[in-house]
Amino acid sequence: MRYPRIQDMRIDADLSQRKLGEILHISQRTYSHYETGSRNIPVEMLIRLANYYNTSIDYLVGRTDKKEPF
């Protein structure tokens, strides 16, 4: 499954895939797979991304348009 908002959030934060991978302690390649949908994002990683961007997992995966965390 593809999650376009994780790419949008990364670009809005002016981060490269490599830099965000370093922040999340994963490789650039792994992060790229998450953005393209060729690999499912583990729940733990969704939590890290939501915490980093101060948003909800529901927003990241497109279940809501409300950016603010619950």
CHARMM-style PDB file with segment names, atoms N, HN, CA, C and O in Angstrom:
ATOM      1  N   MET     1       0.846  -1.182   0.000  1.00  0.00      PROA
ATOM      2  CA  MET     1       0.000   0.000   0.000  1.00  0.00      PROA
ATOM      3  C   MET     1       0.890   1.243   0.000  1.00  0.00      PROA
ATOM      4  O   MET     1       1.916   1.289   0.678  1.00  0.00      PROA
ATOM      5  N   ARG     2       0.486   2.227  -0.756  1.00  0.00      PROA
ATOM      6  HN  ARG     2      -0.348   2.190  -1.307  1.00  0.00      PROA
ATOM      7  CA  ARG     2       1.257   3.466  -0.860  1.00  0.00      PROA
ATOM      8  C   ARG     2       0.658   4.522   0.067  1.00  0.00      PROA
ATOM      9  O   ARG     2      -0.561   4.664   0.164  1.00  0.00      PROA
ATOM     10  N   TYR     3       1.536   5.258   0.742  1.00  0.00      PROA
ATOM     11  HN  TYR     3       2.526   5.143   0.663  1.00  0.00      PROA
ATOM     12  CA  TYR     3       1.115   6.315   1.655  1.00  0.00      PROA
ATOM     13  C   TYR     3       1.735   7.633   1.195  1.00  0.00      PROA
ATOM     14  O   TYR     3       2.803   8.006   1.682  1.00  0.00      PROA
ATOM     15  N   PRO     4       1.090   8.346   0.268  1.00  0.00      PROA
ATOM     16  CA  PRO     4       1.699   9.556  -0.291  1.00  0.00      PROA
ATOM     17  C   PRO     4       1.955  10.657   0.726  1.00  0.00      PROA
ATOM     18  O   PRO     4       2.814  11.511   0.509  1.00  0.00      PROA
ATOM     19  N   ARG     5       1.226  10.649   1.824  1.00  0.00      PROA
ATOM     20  HN  ARG     5       0.528   9.955   2.000  1.00  0.00      PROA
ATOM     21  CA  ARG     5       1.430  11.726   2.794  1.00  0.00      PROA
ATOM     22  C   ARG     5       2.793  11.652   3.471  1.00  0.00      PROA
ATOM     23  O   ARG     5       3.325  12.682   3.886  1.00  0.00      PROA
ATOM     24  N   ILE     6       3.369  10.461   3.592  1.00  0.00      PROA
ATOM     25  HN  ILE     6       2.937   9.625   3.255  1.00  0.00      PROA
ATOM     26  CA  ILE     6       4.688  10.436   4.232  1.00  0.00      PROA
ATOM     27  C   ILE     6       5.716  11.125   3.340  1.00  0.00      PROA
ATOM     28  O   ILE     6       6.653  11.748   3.840  1.00  0.00      PROA
ATOM     29  N   GLN     7       5.547  11.017   2.028  1.00  0.00      PROA
ATOM     30  HN  GLN     7       4.787  10.511   1.622  1.00  0.00      PROA
ATOM     31  CA  GLN     7       6.442  11.742   1.125  1.00  0.00      PROA
ATOM     32  C   GLN     7       6.156  13.242   1.201  1.00  0.00      PROA
ATOM     33  O   GLN     7       7.087  14.045   1.254  1.00  0.00      PROA
ATOM     34  N   ASP     8       4.895  13.621   1.205  1.00  0.00      PROA
ATOM     35  HN  ASP     8       4.138  12.968   1.161  1.00  0.00      PROA
ATOM     36  CA  ASP     8       4.528  15.035   1.296  1.00  0.00      PROA
ATOM     37  C   ASP     8       5.075  15.666   2.572  1.00  0.00      PROA
ATOM     38  O   ASP     8       5.608  16.775   2.539  1.00  0.00      PROA
ATOM     39  N   MET     9       4.947  14.968   3.685  1.00  0.00      PROA
ATOM     40  HN  MET     9       4.514  14.067   3.712  1.00  0.00      PROA
ATOM     41  CA  MET     9       5.437  15.490   4.961  1.00  0.00      PROA
ATOM     42  C   MET     9       6.959  15.651   4.929  1.00  0.00      PROA
ATOM     43  O   MET     9       7.492  16.644   5.425  1.00  0.00      PROA
ATOM     44  N   ARG    10       7.646  14.686   4.353  1.00  0.00      PROA
ATOM     45  HN  ARG    10       7.214  13.879   3.950  1.00  0.00      PROA
ATOM     46  CA  ARG    10       9.108  14.753   4.266  1.00  0.00      PROA
ATOM     47  C   ARG    10       9.540  15.944   3.420  1.00  0.00      PROA
ATOM     48  O   ARG    10      10.451  16.682   3.796  1.00  0.00      PROA
ATOM     49  N   ILE    11       8.887  16.128   2.282  1.00  0.00      PROA
ATOM     50  HN  ILE    11       8.147  15.529   1.977  1.00  0.00      PROA
ATOM     51  CA  ILE    11       9.234  17.243   1.396  1.00  0.00      PROA
ATOM     52  C   ILE    11       8.916  18.577   2.066  1.00  0.00      PROA
ATOM     53  O   ILE    11       9.710  19.515   1.983  1.00  0.00      PROA
ATOM     54  N   ASP    12       7.765  18.671   2.730  1.00  0.00      PROA
ATOM     55  HN  ASP    12       7.121  17.909   2.798  1.00  0.00      PROA
ATOM     56  CA  ASP    12       7.401  19.898   3.445  1.00  0.00      PROA
ATOM     57  C   ASP    12       8.415  20.235   4.531  1.00  0.00      PROA
ATOM     58  O   ASP    12       8.648  21.408   4.823  1.00  0.00      PROA
ATOM     59  N   ALA    13       9.019  19.208   5.131  1.00  0.00      PROA
ATOM     60  HN  ALA    13       8.829  18.255   4.894  1.00  0.00      PROA
ATOM     61  CA  ALA    13      10.025  19.409   6.179  1.00  0.00      PROA
ATOM     62  C   ALA    13      11.414  19.644   5.586  1.00  0.00      PROA
ATOM     63  O   ALA    13      12.388  19.807   6.320  1.00  0.00      PROA
ATOM     64  N   ASP    14      11.501  19.660   4.249  1.00  0.00      PROA
ATOM     65  HN  ASP    14      10.709  19.527   3.652  1.00  0.00      PROA
ATOM     66  CA  ASP    14      12.763  19.881   3.537  1.00  0.00      PROA
ATOM     67  C   ASP    14      13.825  18.846   3.930  1.00  0.00      PROA
ATOM     68  O   ASP    14      14.979  19.185   4.192  1.00  0.00      PROA
ATOM     69  N   LEU    15      13.404  17.581   3.963  1.00  0.00      PROA
ATOM     70  HN  LEU    15      12.467  17.306   3.750  1.00  0.00      PROA
ATOM     71  CA  LEU    15      14.307  16.485   4.315  1.00  0.00      PROA
ATOM     72  C   LEU    15      14.495  15.559   3.122  1.00  0.00      PROA
ATOM     73  O   LEU    15      13.566  15.331   2.347  1.00  0.00      PROA
ATOM     74  N   SER    16      15.695  15.034   2.984  1.00  0.00      PROA
ATOM     75  HN  SER    16      16.450  15.219   3.613  1.00  0.00      PROA
ATOM     76  CA  SER    16      15.940  13.994   1.981  1.00  0.00      PROA
ATOM     77  C   SER    16      15.541  12.651   2.582  1.00  0.00      PROA
ATOM     78  O   SER    16      15.390  12.525   3.798  1.00  0.00      PROA
ATOM     79  N   GLN    17      15.375  11.665   1.735  1.00  0.00      PROA
ATOM     80  HN  GLN    17      15.497  11.767   0.748  1.00  0.00      PROA
ATOM     81  CA  GLN    17      15.096  10.314   2.238  1.00  0.00      PROA
ATOM     82  C   GLN    17      16.246   9.841   3.111  1.00  0.00      PROA
ATOM     83  O   GLN    17      16.027   9.200   4.139  1.00  0.00      PROA
ATOM     84  N   ARG    18      17.461  10.153   2.709  1.00  0.00      PROA
ATOM     85  HN  ARG    18      17.639  10.673   1.874  1.00  0.00      PROA
ATOM     86  CA  ARG    18      18.638   9.737   3.482  1.00  0.00      PROA
ATOM     87  C   ARG    18      18.623  10.354   4.881  1.00  0.00      PROA
ATOM     88  O   ARG    18      18.846   9.656   5.871  1.00  0.00      PROA
ATOM     89  N   LYS    19      18.362  11.664   4.964  1.00  0.00      PROA
ATOM     90  HN  LYS    19      18.181  12.231   4.161  1.00  0.00      PROA
ATOM     91  CA  LYS    19      18.356  12.345   6.260  1.00  0.00      PROA
ATOM     92  C   LYS    19      17.249  11.799   7.156  1.00  0.00      PROA
ATOM     93  O   LYS    19      17.477  11.559   8.342  1.00  0.00      PROA
ATOM     94  N   LEU    20      16.065  11.602   6.608  1.00  0.00      PROA
ATOM     95  HN  LEU    20      15.880  11.796   5.645  1.00  0.00      PROA
ATOM     96  CA  LEU    20      14.976  11.072   7.423  1.00  0.00      PROA
ATOM     97  C   LEU    20      15.280   9.644   7.848  1.00  0.00      PROA
ATOM     98  O   LEU    20      14.958   9.248   8.968  1.00  0.00      PROA
ATOM     99  N   GLY    21      15.893   8.873   6.970  1.00  0.00      PROA
ATOM    100  HN  GLY    21      16.155   9.195   6.060  1.00  0.00      PROA
ATOM    101  CA  GLY    21      16.320   7.528   7.342  1.00  0.00      PROA
ATOM    102  C   GLY    21      17.271   7.552   8.524  1.00  0.00      PROA
ATOM    103  O   GLY    21      17.160   6.728   9.432  1.00  0.00      PROA
ATOM    104  N   GLU    22      18.211   8.501   8.518  1.00  0.00      PROA
ATOM    105  HN  GLU    22      18.301   9.171   7.781  1.00  0.00      PROA
ATOM    106  CA  GLU    22      19.146   8.633   9.642  1.00  0.00      PROA
ATOM    107  C   GLU    22      18.397   8.968  10.927  1.00  0.00      PROA
ATOM    108  O   GLU    22      18.685   8.405  11.984  1.00  0.00      PROA
ATOM    109  N   ILE    23      17.444   9.877  10.835  1.00  0.00      PROA
ATOM    110  HN  ILE    23      17.210  10.334   9.976  1.00  0.00      PROA
ATOM    111  CA  ILE    23      16.658  10.271  12.008  1.00  0.00      PROA
ATOM    112  C   ILE    23      15.888   9.076  12.564  1.00  0.00      PROA
ATOM    113  O   ILE    23      15.778   8.912  13.779  1.00  0.00      PROA
ATOM    114  N   LEU    24      15.353   8.239  11.666  1.00  0.00      PROA
ATOM    115  HN  LEU    24      15.442   8.372  10.679  1.00  0.00      PROA
ATOM    116  CA  LEU    24      14.539   7.089  12.071  1.00  0.00      PROA
ATOM    117  C   LEU    24      15.365   5.821  12.305  1.00  0.00      PROA
ATOM    118  O   LEU    24      14.825   4.789  12.705  1.00  0.00      PROA
ATOM    119  N   HSD    25      16.679   5.903  12.055  1.00  0.00      PROA
ATOM    120  HN  HSD    25      17.118   6.741  11.731  1.00  0.00      PROA
ATOM    121  CA  HSD    25      17.594   4.763  12.225  1.00  0.00      PROA
ATOM    122  C   HSD    25      17.272   3.622  11.270  1.00  0.00      PROA
ATOM    123  O   HSD    25      17.272   2.450  11.647  1.00  0.00      PROA
ATOM    124  N   ILE    26      16.995   3.999  10.015  1.00  0.00      PROA
ATOM    125  HN  ILE    26      16.995   4.951   9.708  1.00  0.00      PROA
ATOM    126  CA  ILE    26      16.793   3.023   8.947  1.00  0.00      PROA
ATOM    127  C   ILE    26      17.564   3.510   7.722  1.00  0.00      PROA
ATOM    128  O   ILE    26      17.981   4.667   7.668  1.00  0.00      PROA
ATOM    129  N   SER    27      17.751   2.641   6.752  1.00  0.00      PROA
ATOM    130  HN  SER    27      17.413   1.701   6.796  1.00  0.00      PROA
ATOM    131  CA  SER    27      18.471   3.040   5.545  1.00  0.00      PROA
ATOM    132  C   SER    27      17.580   3.879   4.631  1.00  0.00      PROA
ATOM    133  O   SER    27      16.353   3.850   4.729  1.00  0.00      PROA
ATOM    134  N   GLN    28      18.226   4.619   3.750  1.00  0.00      PROA
ATOM    135  HN  GLN    28      19.222   4.642   3.670  1.00  0.00      PROA
ATOM    136  CA  GLN    28      17.491   5.401   2.757  1.00  0.00      PROA
ATOM    137  C   GLN    28      16.671   4.474   1.878  1.00  0.00      PROA
ATOM    138  O   GLN    28      15.544   4.795   1.503  1.00  0.00      PROA
ATOM    139  N   ARG    29      17.233   3.337   1.556  1.00  0.00      PROA
ATOM    140  HN  ARG    29      18.149   3.075   1.861  1.00  0.00      PROA
ATOM    141  CA  ARG    29      16.544   2.378   0.690  1.00  0.00      PROA
ATOM    142  C   ARG    29      15.257   1.865   1.344  1.00  0.00      PROA
ATOM    143  O   ARG    29      14.215   1.775   0.694  1.00  0.00      PROA
ATOM    144  N   THR    30      15.339   1.531   2.628  1.00  0.00      PROA
ATOM    145  HN  THR    30      16.185   1.604   3.156  1.00  0.00      PROA
ATOM    146  CA  THR    30      14.146   1.070   3.350  1.00  0.00      PROA
ATOM    147  C   THR    30      13.080   2.155   3.357  1.00  0.00      PROA
ATOM    148  O   THR    30      11.906   1.889   3.098  1.00  0.00      PROA
ATOM    149  N   TYR    31      13.502   3.385   3.658  1.00  0.00      PROA
ATOM    150  HN  TYR    31      14.455   3.601   3.869  1.00  0.00      PROA
ATOM    151  CA  TYR    31      12.537   4.478   3.677  1.00  0.00      PROA
ATOM    152  C   TYR    31      11.915   4.678   2.298  1.00  0.00      PROA
ATOM    153  O   TYR    31      10.713   4.923   2.190  1.00  0.00      PROA
ATOM    154  N   SER    32      12.714   4.578   1.259  1.00  0.00      PROA
ATOM    155  HN  SER    32      13.690   4.379   1.347  1.00  0.00      PROA
ATOM    156  CA  SER    32      12.211   4.707  -0.108  1.00  0.00      PROA
ATOM    157  C   SER    32      11.142   3.656  -0.403  1.00  0.00      PROA
ATOM    158  O   SER    32      10.137   3.945  -1.051  1.00  0.00      PROA
ATOM    159  N   HSD    33      11.368   2.437   0.078  1.00  0.00      PROA
ATOM    160  HN  HSD    33      12.184   2.201   0.605  1.00  0.00      PROA
ATOM    161  CA  HSD    33      10.372   1.371  -0.106  1.00  0.00      PROA
ATOM    162  C   HSD    33       9.052   1.730   0.583  1.00  0.00      PROA
ATOM    163  O   HSD    33       7.978   1.416   0.068  1.00  0.00      PROA
ATOM    164  N   TYR    34       9.128   2.381   1.738  1.00  0.00      PROA
ATOM    165  HN  TYR    34      10.000   2.636   2.157  1.00  0.00      PROA
ATOM    166  CA  TYR    34       7.905   2.805   2.425  1.00  0.00      PROA
ATOM    167  C   TYR    34       7.152   3.838   1.581  1.00  0.00      PROA
ATOM    168  O   TYR    34       5.935   3.746   1.423  1.00  0.00      PROA
ATOM    169  N   GLU    35       7.878   4.817   1.044  1.00  0.00      PROA
ATOM    170  HN  GLU    35       8.867   4.892   1.173  1.00  0.00      PROA
ATOM    171  CA  GLU    35       7.230   5.866   0.246  1.00  0.00      PROA
ATOM    172  C   GLU    35       6.594   5.316  -1.022  1.00  0.00      PROA
ATOM    173  O   GLU    35       5.509   5.748  -1.409  1.00  0.00      PROA
ATOM    174  N   THR    36       7.253   4.376  -1.667  1.00  0.00      PROA
ATOM    175  HN  THR    36       8.135   4.024  -1.352  1.00  0.00      PROA
ATOM    176  CA  THR    36       6.728   3.840  -2.927  1.00  0.00      PROA
ATOM    177  C   THR    36       5.677   2.767  -2.714  1.00  0.00      PROA
ATOM    178  O   THR    36       4.973   2.391  -3.652  1.00  0.00      PROA
ATOM    179  N   GLY    37       5.565   2.270  -1.491  1.00  0.00      PROA
ATOM    180  HN  GLY    37       6.136   2.574  -0.730  1.00  0.00      PROA
ATOM    181  CA  GLY    37       4.592   1.229  -1.201  1.00  0.00      PROA
ATOM    182  C   GLY    37       5.068  -0.165  -1.526  1.00  0.00      PROA
ATOM    183  O   GLY    37       4.283  -1.112  -1.471  1.00  0.00      PROA
ATOM    184  N   SER    38       6.343  -0.316  -1.866  1.00  0.00      PROA
ATOM    185  HN  SER    38       6.980   0.454  -1.911  1.00  0.00      PROA
ATOM    186  CA  SER    38       6.851  -1.654  -2.175  1.00  0.00      PROA
ATOM    187  C   SER    38       7.133  -2.462  -0.913  1.00  0.00      PROA
ATOM    188  O   SER    38       7.397  -3.662  -0.988  1.00  0.00      PROA
ATOM    189  N   ARG    39       7.078  -1.812   0.237  1.00  0.00      PROA
ATOM    190  HN  ARG    39       6.863  -0.837   0.297  1.00  0.00      PROA
ATOM    191  CA  ARG    39       7.214  -2.494   1.521  1.00  0.00      PROA
ATOM    192  C   ARG    39       6.218  -1.872   2.490  1.00  0.00      PROA
ATOM    193  O   ARG    39       6.087  -0.649   2.551  1.00  0.00      PROA
ATOM    194  N   ASN    40       5.518  -2.709   3.245  1.00  0.00      PROA
ATOM    195  HN  ASN    40       5.625  -3.702   3.195  1.00  0.00      PROA
ATOM    196  CA  ASN    40       4.588  -2.198   4.249  1.00  0.00      PROA
ATOM    197  C   ASN    40       5.351  -1.527   5.380  1.00  0.00      PROA
ATOM    198  O   ASN    40       6.446  -1.950   5.750  1.00  0.00      PROA
ATOM    199  N   ILE    41       4.755  -0.477   5.920  1.00  0.00      PROA
ATOM    200  HN  ILE    41       3.866  -0.133   5.619  1.00  0.00      PROA
ATOM    201  CA  ILE    41       5.387   0.252   7.018  1.00  0.00      PROA
ATOM    202  C   ILE    41       4.984  -0.408   8.329  1.00  0.00      PROA
ATOM    203  O   ILE    41       3.793  -0.511   8.622  1.00  0.00      PROA
ATOM    204  N   PRO    42       5.956  -0.857   9.128  1.00  0.00      PROA
ATOM    205  CA  PRO    42       5.616  -1.448  10.424  1.00  0.00      PROA
ATOM    206  C   PRO    42       4.952  -0.412  11.342  1.00  0.00      PROA
ATOM    207  O   PRO    42       5.231   0.783  11.243  1.00  0.00      PROA
ATOM    208  N   VAL    43       4.096  -0.871  12.210  1.00  0.00      PROA
ATOM    209  HN  VAL    43       3.870  -1.842  12.291  1.00  0.00      PROA
ATOM    210  CA  VAL    43       3.382   0.021  13.133  1.00  0.00      PROA
ATOM    211  C   VAL    43       4.369   0.862  13.933  1.00  0.00      PROA
ATOM    212  O   VAL    43       4.149   2.058  14.126  1.00  0.00      PROA
ATOM    213  N   GLU    44       5.444   0.257  14.395  1.00  0.00      PROA
ATOM    214  HN  GLU    44       5.623  -0.714  14.238  1.00  0.00      PROA
ATOM    215  CA  GLU    44       6.445   1.001  15.172  1.00  0.00      PROA
ATOM    216  C   GLU    44       6.991   2.187  14.368  1.00  0.00      PROA
ATOM    217  O   GLU    44       7.212   3.264  14.923  1.00  0.00      PROA
ATOM    218  N   MET    45       7.204   1.992  13.075  1.00  0.00      PROA
ATOM    219  HN  MET    45       7.024   1.118  12.625  1.00  0.00      PROA
ATOM    220  CA  MET    45       7.716   3.068  12.228  1.00  0.00      PROA
ATOM    221  C   MET    45       6.653   4.140  12.006  1.00  0.00      PROA
ATOM    222  O   MET    45       6.980   5.326  11.959  1.00  0.00      PROA
ATOM    223  N   LEU    46       5.394   3.746  11.868  1.00  0.00      PROA
ATOM    224  HN  LEU    46       5.129   2.783  11.906  1.00  0.00      PROA
ATOM    225  CA  LEU    46       4.315   4.731  11.751  1.00  0.00      PROA
ATOM    226  C   LEU    46       4.237   5.593  13.006  1.00  0.00      PROA
ATOM    227  O   LEU    46       3.998   6.798  12.925  1.00  0.00      PROA
ATOM    228  N   ILE    47       4.437   4.976  14.158  1.00  0.00      PROA
ATOM    229  HN  ILE    47       4.631   3.998  14.224  1.00  0.00      PROA
ATOM    230  CA  ILE    47       4.435   5.727  15.419  1.00  0.00      PROA
ATOM    231  C   ILE    47       5.586   6.726  15.429  1.00  0.00      PROA
ATOM    232  O   ILE    47       5.400   7.886  15.797  1.00  0.00      PROA
ATOM    233  N   ARG    48       6.775   6.280  15.025  1.00  0.00      PROA
ATOM    234  HN  ARG    48       6.926   5.337  14.726  1.00  0.00      PROA
ATOM    235  CA  ARG    48       7.936   7.185  14.977  1.00  0.00      PROA
ATOM    236  C   ARG    48       7.683   8.360  14.038  1.00  0.00      PROA
ATOM    237  O   ARG    48       7.976   9.507  14.374  1.00  0.00      PROA
ATOM    238  N   LEU    49       7.136   8.066  12.858  1.00  0.00      PROA
ATOM    239  HN  LEU    49       6.898   7.134  12.585  1.00  0.00      PROA
ATOM    240  CA  LEU    49       6.852   9.130  11.891  1.00  0.00      PROA
ATOM    241  C   LEU    49       5.813  10.108  12.438  1.00  0.00      PROA
ATOM    242  O   LEU    49       5.984  11.322  12.327  1.00  0.00      PROA
ATOM    243  N   ALA    50       4.754   9.592  13.019  1.00  0.00      PROA
ATOM    244  HN  ALA    50       4.615   8.606  13.110  1.00  0.00      PROA
ATOM    245  CA  ALA    50       3.713  10.460  13.580  1.00  0.00      PROA
ATOM    246  C   ALA    50       4.283  11.330  14.698  1.00  0.00      PROA
ATOM    247  O   ALA    50       3.973  12.518  14.778  1.00  0.00      PROA
ATOM    248  N   ASN    51       5.105  10.750  15.551  1.00  0.00      PROA
ATOM    249  HN  ASN    51       5.357   9.784  15.486  1.00  0.00      PROA
ATOM    250  CA  ASN    51       5.734  11.526  16.621  1.00  0.00      PROA
ATOM    251  C   ASN    51       6.670  12.587  16.055  1.00  0.00      PROA
ATOM    252  O   ASN    51       6.669  13.729  16.514  1.00  0.00      PROA
ATOM    253  N   TYR    52       7.460  12.217  15.070  1.00  0.00      PROA
ATOM    254  HN  TYR    52       7.461  11.289  14.697  1.00  0.00      PROA
ATOM    255  CA  TYR    52       8.411  13.164  14.481  1.00  0.00      PROA
ATOM    256  C   TYR    52       7.681  14.357  13.863  1.00  0.00      PROA
ATOM    257  O   TYR    52       8.084  15.504  14.058  1.00  0.00      PROA
ATOM    258  N   TYR    53       6.619  14.089  13.127  1.00  0.00      PROA
ATOM    259  HN  TYR    53       6.292  13.157  12.968  1.00  0.00      PROA
ATOM    260  CA  TYR    53       5.874  15.147  12.448  1.00  0.00      PROA
ATOM    261  C   TYR    53       4.779  15.765  13.320  1.00  0.00      PROA
ATOM    262  O   TYR    53       4.072  16.670  12.876  1.00  0.00      PROA
ATOM    263  N   ASN    54       4.637  15.289  14.544  1.00  0.00      PROA
ATOM    264  HN  ASN    54       5.211  14.554  14.904  1.00  0.00      PROA
ATOM    265  CA  ASN    54       3.612  15.776  15.470  1.00  0.00      PROA
ATOM    266  C   ASN    54       2.225  15.722  14.827  1.00  0.00      PROA
ATOM    267  O   ASN    54       1.489  16.709  14.802  1.00  0.00      PROA
ATOM    268  N   THR    55       1.900  14.553  14.317  1.00  0.00      PROA
ATOM    269  HN  THR    55       2.498  13.752  14.338  1.00  0.00      PROA
ATOM    270  CA  THR    55       0.600  14.324  13.692  1.00  0.00      PROA
ATOM    271  C   THR    55       0.108  12.944  14.107  1.00  0.00      PROA
ATOM    272  O   THR    55       0.736  12.284  14.935  1.00  0.00      PROA
ATOM    273  N   SER    56      -0.991  12.511  13.548  1.00  0.00      PROA
ATOM    274  HN  SER    56      -1.502  13.047  12.876  1.00  0.00      PROA
ATOM    275  CA  SER    56      -1.529  11.194  13.895  1.00  0.00      PROA
ATOM    276  C   SER    56      -1.205  10.175  12.805  1.00  0.00      PROA
ATOM    277  O   SER    56      -0.959  10.533  11.653  1.00  0.00      PROA
ATOM    278  N   ILE    57      -1.210   8.931  13.181  1.00  0.00      PROA
ATOM    279  HN  ILE    57      -1.409   8.641  14.117  1.00  0.00      PROA
ATOM    280  CA  ILE    57      -1.041   7.856  12.202  1.00  0.00      PROA
ATOM    281  C   ILE    57      -2.196   7.907  11.206  1.00  0.00      PROA
ATOM    282  O   ILE    57      -1.994   7.684  10.012  1.00  0.00      PROA
ATOM    283  N   ASP    58      -3.391   8.194  11.682  1.00  0.00      PROA
ATOM    284  HN  ASP    58      -3.554   8.375  12.652  1.00  0.00      PROA
ATOM    285  CA  ASP    58      -4.546   8.291  10.783  1.00  0.00      PROA
ATOM    286  C   ASP    58      -4.304   9.319   9.680  1.00  0.00      PROA
ATOM    287  O   ASP    58      -4.684   9.090   8.531  1.00  0.00      PROA
ATOM    288  N   TYR    59      -3.682  10.439  10.011  1.00  0.00      PROA
ATOM    289  HN  TYR    59      -3.374  10.625  10.944  1.00  0.00      PROA
ATOM    290  CA  TYR    59      -3.376  11.438   8.988  1.00  0.00      PROA
ATOM    291  C   TYR    59      -2.340  10.895   8.006  1.00  0.00      PROA
ATOM    292  O   TYR    59      -2.494  11.049   6.794  1.00  0.00      PROA
ATOM    293  N   LEU    60      -1.295  10.266   8.517  1.00  0.00      PROA
ATOM    294  HN  LEU    60      -1.170  10.141   9.501  1.00  0.00      PROA
ATOM    295  CA  LEU    60      -0.230   9.748   7.654  1.00  0.00      PROA
ATOM    296  C   LEU    60      -0.744   8.727   6.649  1.00  0.00      PROA
ATOM    297  O   LEU    60      -0.278   8.684   5.510  1.00  0.00      PROA
ATOM    298  N   VAL    61      -1.697   7.909   7.066  1.00  0.00      PROA
ATOM    299  HN  VAL    61      -2.075   7.944   7.991  1.00  0.00      PROA
ATOM    300  CA  VAL    61      -2.189   6.852   6.170  1.00  0.00      PROA
ATOM    301  C   VAL    61      -3.447   7.267   5.399  1.00  0.00      PROA
ATOM    302  O   VAL    61      -4.019   6.461   4.665  1.00  0.00      PROA
ATOM    303  N   GLY    62      -3.878   8.522   5.565  1.00  0.00      PROA
ATOM    304  HN  GLY    62      -3.414   9.177   6.161  1.00  0.00      PROA
ATOM    305  CA  GLY    62      -4.983   9.038   4.769  1.00  0.00      PROA
ATOM    306  C   GLY    62      -6.371   8.757   5.302  1.00  0.00      PROA
ATOM    307  O   GLY    62      -7.350   8.882   4.567  1.00  0.00      PROA
ATOM    308  N   ARG    63      -6.477   8.378   6.565  1.00  0.00      PROA
ATOM    309  HN  ARG    63      -5.682   8.276   7.163  1.00  0.00      PROA
ATOM    310  CA  ARG    63      -7.799   8.098   7.142  1.00  0.00      PROA
ATOM    311  C   ARG    63      -8.514   9.354   7.608  1.00  0.00      PROA
ATOM    312  O   ARG    63      -9.722   9.329   7.844  1.00  0.00      PROA
ATOM    313  N   THR    64      -7.777  10.459   7.744  1.00  0.00      PROA
ATOM    314  HN  THR    64      -6.796  10.480   7.553  1.00  0.00      PROA
ATOM    315  CA  THR    64      -8.363  11.737   8.132  1.00  0.00      PROA
ATOM    316  C   THR    64      -7.577  12.852   7.459  1.00  0.00      PROA
ATOM    317  O   THR    64      -6.422  12.668   7.075  1.00  0.00      PROA
ATOM    318  N   ASP    65      -8.211  14.005   7.321  1.00  0.00      PROA
ATOM    319  HN  ASP    65      -9.149  14.155   7.633  1.00  0.00      PROA
ATOM    320  CA  ASP    65      -7.524  15.172   6.789  1.00  0.00      PROA
ATOM    321  C   ASP    65      -7.088  16.114   7.903  1.00  0.00      PROA
ATOM    322  O   ASP    65      -6.506  17.167   7.641  1.00  0.00      PROA
ATOM    323  N   LYS    66      -7.370  15.734   9.146  1.00  0.00      PROA
ATOM    324  HN  LYS    66      -7.842  14.879   9.358  1.00  0.00      PROA
ATOM    325  CA  LYS    66      -6.992  16.545  10.298  1.00  0.00      PROA
ATOM    326  C   LYS    66      -5.542  16.236  10.658  1.00  0.00      PROA
ATOM    327  O   LYS    66      -5.216  15.119  11.060  1.00  0.00      PROA
ATOM    328  N   LYS    67      -4.675  17.236  10.509  1.00  0.00      PROA
ATOM    329  HN  LYS    67      -4.939  18.144  10.182  1.00  0.00      PROA
ATOM    330  CA  LYS    67      -3.243  17.044  10.722  1.00  0.00      PROA
ATOM    331  C   LYS    67      -2.859  16.925  12.196  1.00  0.00      PROA
ATOM    332  O   LYS    67      -1.901  16.231  12.536  1.00  0.00      PROA
ATOM    333  N   GLU    68      -3.600  17.595  13.061  1.00  0.00      PROA
ATOM    334  HN  GLU    68      -4.378  18.159  12.785  1.00  0.00      PROA
ATOM    335  CA  GLU    68      -3.252  17.628  14.474  1.00  0.00      PROA
ATOM    336  C   GLU    68      -3.413  16.249  15.104  1.00  0.00      PROA
ATOM    337  O   GLU    68      -4.336  15.510  14.764  1.00  0.00      PROA
ATOM    338  N   PRO    69      -2.503  15.901  16.033  1.00  0.00      PROA
ATOM    339  CA  PRO    69      -2.650  14.605  16.714  1.00  0.00      PROA
ATOM    340  C   PRO    69      -3.872  14.625  17.622  1.00  0.00      PROA
ATOM    341  O   PRO    69      -4.330  15.689  18.039  1.00  0.00      PROA
ATOM    342  N   PHE    70      -4.386  13.460  17.920  1.00  0.00      PROA
ATOM    343  HN  PHE    70      -4.014  12.596  17.582  1.00  0.00      PROA
ATOM    344  CA  PHE    70      -5.574  13.364  18.779  1.00  0.00      PROA
ATOM    345  C   PHE    70      -5.227  13.660  20.204  1.00  0.00      PROA
ATOM    346  OT1 PHE    70      -6.100  13.627  21.071  1.00  0.00      PROA
TER     347      PHE     70
END
